[in-house]
Amino acid sequence: MMIYEQQIYRVYTYKEFLCESNIELFLIIGILWY
């Protein structure tokens, strides 16, 4: 059960990281666009 929970946590943090990096990417593109 603990291993299963750790895998879910890892996937969740990975998705969270992707979302944050996407937002930063959009900000950079927005700055370069203007």
GROMACS elastic network, one bead per residue, 0.5 to 0.9 nm:
[ bonds ]
;  ai    aj funct       b0    kb
    1     4     6  0.50999   500
    1     5     6  0.62582   500
    1     6     6  0.86782   500
    2     5     6  0.51049   500
    2     6     6  0.61814   500
    2     7     6  0.86971   500
    3     6     6  0.50490   500
    3     7     6  0.62728   500
    3     8     6  0.87813   500
    4     7     6  0.51823   500
    4     8     6  0.64279   500
    4     9     6  0.87294   500
    5     8     6  0.51317   500
    5     9     6  0.61796   500
    5    10     6  0.85968   500
    6    10     6  0.60721   500
    6    11     6  0.86486   500
    7    10     6  0.50335   500
    7    11     6  0.62338   500
    7    12     6  0.85343   500
    8    11     6  0.51867   500
    8    12     6  0.60571   500
    8    13     6  0.86253   500
    9    12     6  0.50170   500
    9    13     6  0.61214   500
    9    14     6  0.84614   500
   10    13     6  0.52896   500
   10    14     6  0.61000   500
   10    15     6  0.86742   500
   11    15     6  0.61726   500
   11    16     6  0.85282   500
   12    15     6  0.52022   500
   12    16     6  0.61220   500
   12    17     6  0.85694   500
   13    17     6  0.60174   500
   13    18     6  0.85787   500
   14    17     6  0.50184   500
   14    18     6  0.62553   500
   14    19     6  0.86847   500
   15    18     6  0.50264   500
   15    19     6  0.62052   500
   15    20     6  0.86560   500
   16    19     6  0.51077   500
   16    20     6  0.62359   500
   16    21     6  0.86151   500
   17    20     6  0.51482   500
   17    21     6  0.60910   500
   17    22     6  0.84866   500
   18    21     6  0.51145   500
   18    22     6  0.60122   500
   18    23     6  0.86325   500
   19    22     6  0.50673   500
   19    23     6  0.62945   500
   19    24     6  0.87374   500
   20    23     6  0.51570   500
   20    24     6  0.63121   500
   20    25     6  0.85810   500
   21    24     6  0.50396   500
   21    25     6  0.60318   500
   21    26     6  0.86139   500
   22    26     6  0.61710   500
   22    27     6  0.85951   500
   23    26     6  0.51145   500
   23    27     6  0.62380   500
   23    28     6  0.86931   500
   24    27     6  0.50084   500
   24    28     6  0.61967   500
   24    29     6  0.86171   500
   25    28     6  0.51263   500
   25    29     6  0.61743   500
   25    30     6  0.84901   500
   26    29     6  0.50486   500
   26    30     6  0.59562   500
   26    31     6  0.85446   500
   27    31     6  0.61352   500
   27    32     6  0.85963   500
   28    31     6  0.51361   500
   28    32     6  0.61826   500
   28    33     6  0.84587   500
   29    32     6  0.51102   500
   29    33     6  0.58879   500
   29    34     6  0.87088   500
   30    33     6  0.50100   500
   30    34     6  0.64375   500
   31    34     6  0.54984   500
